[in-house]
Amino acid sequence: MSDASSPQSASSLEDEALEWVVRLHTGPPSERDRRACEAWQCLSPAHRLAFHKAEALWKEIGHVGAGQCAPTHATRPARRHHHRWWPRLRQWSLVACFLLTAGWFLWAPLLDQYRLQTAHYRTGIGQQEQIVLQDGTRAILNTDTALNVVYSPERREIRLLAGEAAFTVTADRERPFIVHSGDVTTRALGTQFVVRRHPDSVTVTVSEHAVQVSTSPSGHRRPLVLNEGQQASYSEEHGWSPPYAVDANQLSAWQRGKLIVEDESLGRVIEELNRYRPGRILILNPALRTLNVTGVFDLTDPDGALRMIQHTLRIHETSLSHYLVILH
């Protein structure tokens, strides 16, 4: 801080006053800081006025805490004196907001990756794995899938963090079997079902018997029951789709290492193949995305499946690397 005997301009006093306000309100102030602040204000009426102007502006942006050192008889300065301070504080506030936002966008993906890497069970791209849980329940993990298992004497819970898993549930009347996938909770009422997490939705398919699905918070809609041969999808934007009939055998072909499609668009087929190989297959011409594809493809050889599709549809590819293939 400045020497008491030296003359100071108004802007210099404002700068020092702001330093005091920041020091007192960005952490628990010491008694020494409080006394020094009060002594600085007593140097002149201009010092005290500068401090009150700085503190009033600090209050306006909601940062005042318990560190106030001004006497109770001080009066609040008029708003017209704030014009020199406000641009500086506004800039600091914007910078702080930017840093917090940037920190969140950087931290959130790292946190998600940590959760996936530390999952109890995980498969890589193109891999599948079958596990048998302690109660005899079988789970088949599809490509790029991660899940945690939480069993207790009261219930059996699975947390599907990413990907797709098929469950064949062992009956236990005392402990319900529940799968959590984002906001969706699936409760087994029978034997076999599949849960898949998409980037912005969750799909549940029932192969045998039935399941009950609900969302969090569950109060806004009653749970939905899906019966054998039915499927439903949930997204935050559209909610639950009505249950619709599906060919469960065709949809479960991935459990046998196959992809079965009938009159499916090329765009959808390529999206599916992308799940089973590293890198990306891109369609350069949007018109190609609507071409129909029918066939049975080997998911253990997605590049071979791609060659079959190219030959059938008479389209071409350009491989910029193994990780980037462009169809045109």
Beta strands, then each sheet from edge to edge (+ up, - down):
strand 1: 121-122
strand 2: 129-132
strand 3: 138-141
strand 4: 146-151
strand 5: 156-168
strand 6: 177-181
strand 7: 184-188
strand 8: 192-197
strand 9: 202-206
strand 10: 210-215
strand 11: 224-227
strand 12: 230-235
strand 13: 239-240
strand 14: 244-245
strand 15: 258-265
strand 16: 280-283
strand 17: 292-298
strand 18: 317-321
strand 19: 324-327
sheet 1: 1+ 4- 5+ 3- 2+
sheet 2: 1+ 4- 5+ 6+ 7- 10+ 11-
sheet 3: 1+ 4- 5+ 8- 9+ 12- 13+
sheet 4: 1+ 4- 5+ 8- 9+ 12- 14+
sheet 5: 15+ 17-
sheet 6: 16+ 19+ 18-
end
